Amino acid sequence: MVRQFDIQLGRCACCGRHIQGRHPLKTSDALGAAQVQLGPEALSPAAHLNKEMGISHERVARVLELGYGLKTNRSTICRALLRLGKKADLPMTGS
């Protein structure tokens, strides 16, 4: 599943501060290239494949592409799993 969020951007008329809308399903305020993130439906099997089954980030990316049509890089998988580990407050090591 791919979701696109059209977010309103603006500036405060009084102080000139940057203002950005937020959707409850959007996991980050990032814009540009950084706005693309793996959701929980992709991250869960990626974590299982890598951490429990010992499959490399590169092969996890390949499984997501072949099985679900989700094209991603091994670095994306690595960074997503590191973020997941920080959220879970567990030490994570790369494979």
PEDATA-V932257 format. One record per residue. N is the residue number from 0. RES is the residue in three letters. PHI is phi as a letter, one per 30 degrees, with the letter a starting at -180 (none if undefined). OMEGA is omega in whole degrees, -180 to 180 (999 if undefined). Layout:
{{N | RES | PHI | OMEGA} {N | RES | PHI | OMEGA}}
//
This chain:
{{0 | MET | none | 177} {1 | VAL | c | 177} {2 | ARG | c | 176} {3 | GLN | c | 178} {4 | PHE | c | 175} {5 | ASP | c | -173} {6 | ILE | c | 177} {7 | GLN | d | 176} {8 | LEU | c | 178} {9 | GLY | a | 178} {10 | ARG | b | 177} {11 | CYS | d | -180} {12 | ALA | d | -178} {13 | CYS | d | -173} {14 | CYS | c | 179} {15 | GLY | i | -179} {16 | ARG | d | 178} {17 | HIS | d | 179} {18 | ILE | b | -178} {19 | GLN | b | 176} {20 | GLY | d | -179} {21 | ARG | b | 175} {22 | HIS | c | -177} {23 | PRO | d | 180} {24 | LEU | d | -180} {25 | LYS | d | -174} {26 | THR | d | -177} {27 | SER | a | 174} {28 | ASP | c | -176} {29 | ALA | d | 177} {30 | LEU | b | 179} {31 | GLY | i | -178} {32 | ALA | d | -178} {33 | ALA | d | -177} {34 | GLN | d | -179} {35 | VAL | d | -178} {36 | GLN | b | 173} {37 | LEU | d | 177} {38 | GLY | d | -177} {39 | PRO | d | 179} {40 | GLU | d | 177} {41 | ALA | c | -176} {42 | LEU | d | -180} {43 | SER | d | 178} {44 | PRO | d | 178} {45 | ALA | d | 179} {46 | ALA | d | 179} {47 | HIS | d | -179} {48 | LEU | d | -176} {49 | ASN | d | -171} {50 | LYS | d | -178} {51 | GLU | c | -176} {52 | MET | c | 175} {53 | GLY | i | -180} {54 | ILE | d | -177} {55 | SER | d | 178} {56 | HIS | e | -180} {57 | GLU | d | -180} {58 | ARG | d | 175} {59 | VAL | d | 177} {60 | ALA | e | 180} {61 | ARG | d | 177} {62 | VAL | d | 179} {63 | LEU | d | 179} {64 | GLU | d | -178} {65 | LEU | d | -176} {66 | GLY | d | -172} {67 | TYR | b | -179} {68 | GLY | i | -179} {69 | LEU | c | -180} {70 | LYS | d | 179} {71 | THR | b | 179} {72 | ASN | c | 178} {73 | ARG | d | 178} {74 | SER | d | 177} {75 | THR | d | 178} {76 | ILE | d | -179} {77 | CYS | e | -179} {78 | ARG | d | 179} {79 | ALA | d | 179} {80 | LEU | d | 175} {81 | LEU | d | 177} {82 | ARG | d | 179} {83 | LEU | d | 178} {84 | GLY | d | 178} {85 | LYS | d | 178} {86 | LYS | d | 180} {87 | ALA | d | -178} {88 | ASP | h | 177} {89 | LEU | c | 176} {90 | PRO | d | -179} {91 | MET | c | 174} {92 | THR | b | -179} {93 | GLY | d | 177} {94 | SER | c | 999}}
//
